[in-house]
Amino acid sequence: MTALAETFISALRRLESERDADTIAGLFAEDASISNPLVSYEAGGAVAARRFWAQYRAAFEEISSEFRTVKETDGVAFLEWRSRGTLAGEAFDYGGVSVLEEADGKIASFRTYFDSAQLPRAHAPLTHTAGDAAPTARPDIAPPGKNKGGEDLDRAQRAAAEQRAEGGYS
């Protein structure tokens, strides 16, 4: 396992157990991009990383991740994981793959892939552009505005659940 992947996993476990978003955010380069199927920060760096990870942790009452496989090649780490916990009072168990690209000892790009249908509530995709204080919604979803503490993600979850119920977004 690479030093960066090992440090990332340790910081994620700290986030999950202690809600410490600062440690994991400190691993990201100042111009890092961060994305998952629900939220994307295109060049927000450590500030966006802190917001991303704080909102991620706030979305769950409990969460714990385990890593099945960690592979590294040429400054890129691939982490296969499984997370379990509770969300809105419902148990969940979902898995995915995260890709960490390293530059100068920091995470320059973080992408994670998973099926949002495995979560009790779905999230609508959000994207962040440089200069925005918060992620902005992709088409057909209202921009999140000034909400804090995960309210933006809750609103996005409801919109995605409605789309899925109508046969769209899965």
C-alpha positions in Angstrom: 0.0 0.0 0.0 1.3 3.5 -0.8 2.0 5.9 1.9 -0.6 8.3 0.5 -3.3 5.6 0.3 -2.4 4.4 3.8 -2.6 8.0 5.2 -5.9 8.6 3.3 -7.5 5.4 4.8 -6.3 6.4 8.3 -7.8 9.9 7.8 -11.0 8.5 6.5 -11.4 6.2 9.6 -10.8 9.3 11.8 -13.5 11.2 9.9 -15.9 8.3 10.3 -15.2 7.8 14.0 -14.5 11.3 15.2 -16.1 13.5 12.5 -12.7 15.1 11.9 -12.8 16.6 8.4 -9.7 18.7 8.8 -7.2 15.8 8.8 -8.5 14.3 5.5 -8.9 17.7 3.9 -5.2 18.4 4.7 -4.2 15.6 2.3 -5.5 17.5 -0.7 -3.5 19.8 -3.0 -4.7 23.4 -3.3 -6.1 22.9 -6.8 -7.4 19.3 -6.2 -10.6 18.1 -7.9 -13.0 15.9 -5.9 -16.0 14.0 -7.2 -18.4 11.1 -6.6 -21.6 10.3 -8.4 -23.4 12.9 -6.3 -21.1 15.8 -5.8 -18.2 17.3 -7.8 -15.7 20.0 -7.0 -13.7 20.7 -10.1 -10.8 22.7 -8.6 -11.7 23.6 -5.0 -8.6 22.2 -3.4 -8.3 21.7 0.4 -11.2 24.1 1.1 -13.6 22.1 -1.1 -12.2 18.9 0.3 -13.1 20.0 3.8 -16.6 20.8 2.7 -16.9 17.6 0.7 -15.8 15.4 3.6 -17.7 17.3 6.3 -21.0 17.0 4.2 -20.2 13.3 3.5 -19.9 12.5 7.2 -22.9 14.7 8.2 -25.1 12.7 5.8 -24.7 9.5 7.9 -25.6 8.8 11.6 -23.0 6.0 11.5 -20.5 4.9 8.9 -17.6 2.5 8.8 -15.5 1.6 5.7 -13.3 -1.3 5.0 -10.9 -1.6 2.1 -10.7 -4.9 0.2 -8.0 -4.0 -2.3 -5.6 -1.1 -2.6 -3.3 -1.0 -5.7 -0.9 1.8 -6.8 0.8 2.4 -10.1 2.6 5.6 -11.3 1.2 8.0 -8.7 -2.4 6.6 -8.9 -4.0 4.6 -6.1 -7.1 2.5 -6.6 -9.0 1.6 -3.5 -11.9 -0.9 -3.5 -14.1 -0.4 -0.5 -17.3 -1.3 1.3 -19.1 1.0 3.7 -21.8 0.2 6.2 -23.8 2.3 8.6 -27.1 4.1 9.0 -28.6 7.0 7.0 -32.0 8.5 8.0 -32.5 5.7 10.4 -32.0 3.0 7.7 -29.2 0.6 7.5 -27.1 0.6 4.4 -24.2 -1.4 2.9 -22.6 -0.2 -0.3 -19.4 -0.5 -2.1 -17.3 1.2 -4.7 -13.9 2.2 -6.0 -12.0 5.4 -5.3 -9.1 6.7 -7.4 -6.5 9.0 -5.9 -4.0 10.8 -8.1 -0.9 12.1 -6.3 1.2 15.1 -7.1 4.0 16.3 -4.8 2.8 14.1 -2.0 -0.8 15.5 -2.0 -4.0 14.2 -3.5 -4.4 16.2 -6.8 -7.6 14.3 -7.8 -10.1 12.2 -5.9 -12.8 10.3 -7.8 -15.0 7.7 -6.3 -17.6 5.5 -8.1 -20.5 3.7 -6.5 -24.2 2.9 -7.2 -26.3 5.5 -5.3 -29.3 3.2 -5.5 -27.5 1.1 -2.7 -28.1 4.0 -0.3 -31.5 4.4 1.4 -31.9 7.8 -0.1 -30.5 8.9 -3.5 -28.6 12.1 -4.1 -28.8 14.2 -7.2 -25.5 15.1 -8.8 -23.9 18.4 -7.9 -20.9 20.1 -9.4 -18.6 22.9 -8.2 -16.9 25.4 -10.3 -13.9 27.5 -9.2 -14.9 30.6 -7.2 -18.2 29.1 -6.0 -18.5 28.8 -2.2 -20.6 25.6 -2.6 -21.3 23.0 -5.2 -23.8 24.0 -7.8 -26.4 21.7 -9.2 -26.2 20.0 -12.5 -29.1 20.6 -15.0 -32.7 20.5 -13.7 -31.6 20.8 -10.0 -31.8 24.2 -8.2 -28.5 25.6 -7.0 -27.9 24.9 -3.4 -27.5 28.4 -2.2 -26.3 29.1 1.4 -27.4 26.0 3.1 -25.0 24.3 5.5 -24.7 21.0 7.3 -25.9 18.8 4.5 -29.2 20.4 3.7 -28.1 20.8 0.1 -27.5 17.1 -0.1 -30.9 16.3 1.5 -32.7 18.4 -1.1 -30.7 16.7 -3.9 -31.5 13.3 -2.4 -35.2 14.1 -2.6 -35.0 15.3 -6.2 -33.0 12.2 -7.3 -35.5 9.9 -5.5 -38.4 11.6 -7.3 -36.5 11.2 -10.7 -35.9 7.5 -9.9 -39.5 6.9 -9.0 -40.5 8.4 -12.3 -38.2 5.9 -14.1 -35.2 8.3 -14.6 -31.9 8.7 -12.8 -30.7 5.5 -11.3 
